[in-house]
Amino acid sequence: MSKERNIYPARTNQKLYFARLQLDLMQAALSDDAFDASARALSCREAAIWHLHTGLAAFMQELSKFYKVQPAVSTVADLAQAMAKRQQVSPEAQVLQQLLDAPGSWLAGLMRVHADCYLPVDLPDLEVEAESAARIAIPVVNTDVDAPLSTADVALLLQIHRELTHIIRGFRAELAEF
């Protein structure tokens, strides 16, 4: 038995757990009638997305440790590239890359919502008098079906968490058999 422990599975599990907590808090905020419920839900949404994205990165580091890739990588492309340099293949990277290449997949959805978190908020132009108190008001209206916190958006985030957890467990089971 090796004296060196692989700490990466614990980090991956922690990120998935934190994402689950944030998704639960988001859903609780959405069912709340408080004036700040929407803002709390959006905050939890972004935190959940960040934890899901970094959970995938932690799993890539976990695979780096398994395949002895130095330095450890945190993206699917980096793992595939590091393995290709050694003339080896990571089946996990291949599966994940196929999911990334499929625009309708849950993994492509994760990358899309993660990238959207970096986009600036689109504010409408307001015509108000310079001395009016209304000049500081910012109306925010989302009309898209898949806008943040819509039913489709919440369902996508829950699906991403479920699928990411499932695929990581499946990969780990195969690695244990190997």
Secondary structure as the mmCIF struct_conf table of DSSP 4:
data_model
#
loop_
_struct_conf.conf_type_id
_struct_conf.id
_struct_conf.beg_label_comp_id
_struct_conf.beg_label_asym_id
_struct_conf.beg_label_seq_id
_struct_conf.end_label_comp_id
_struct_conf.end_label_asym_id
_struct_conf.end_label_seq_id
BEND BEND1 LYS A 3 GLU A 4
HELX_RH_AL_P HELX_RH_AL_P1 TYR A 8 LEU A 30
TURN_TY1_P TURN_TY1_P1 SER A 31 SER A 31
BEND BEND2 ALA A 34 ALA A 34
TURN_TY1_P TURN_TY1_P2 PHE A 35 ASP A 36
HELX_RH_AL_P HELX_RH_AL_P2 ALA A 37 TYR A 67
TURN_TY1_P TURN_TY1_P3 LYS A 68 LYS A 68
BEND BEND3 GLN A 70 PRO A 71
BEND BEND4 THR A 75 THR A 75
HELX_RH_AL_P HELX_RH_AL_P3 VAL A 76 LYS A 85
TURN_TY1_P TURN_TY1_P4 ARG A 86 GLN A 87
HELX_RH_AL_P HELX_RH_AL_P4 PRO A 91 ASP A 101
BEND BEND5 ALA A 102 ALA A 102
TURN_TY1_P TURN_TY1_P5 PRO A 103 GLY A 104
BEND BEND6 SER A 105 SER A 105
HELX_RH_AL_P HELX_RH_AL_P5 TRP A 106 ASP A 116
TURN_TY1_P TURN_TY1_P6 CYS A 117 TYR A 118
BEND BEND7 LEU A 119 LEU A 119
HELX_LH_PP_P HELX_LH_PP_P1 PRO A 120 VAL A 121
HELX_LH_PP_P HELX_LH_PP_P2 LEU A 123 ASP A 125
TURN_TY1_P TURN_TY1_P7 ALA A 130 GLU A 131
HELX_RH_3T_P HELX_RH_3T_P1 ALA A 133 ILE A 136
TURN_TY1_P TURN_TY1_P8 VAL A 145 ASP A 146
BEND BEND8 ALA A 147 ALA A 147
TURN_TY1_P TURN_TY1_P9 PRO A 148 LEU A 149
BEND BEND9 SER A 150 SER A 150
HELX_RH_AL_P HELX_RH_AL_P6 THR A 151 GLU A 177
#
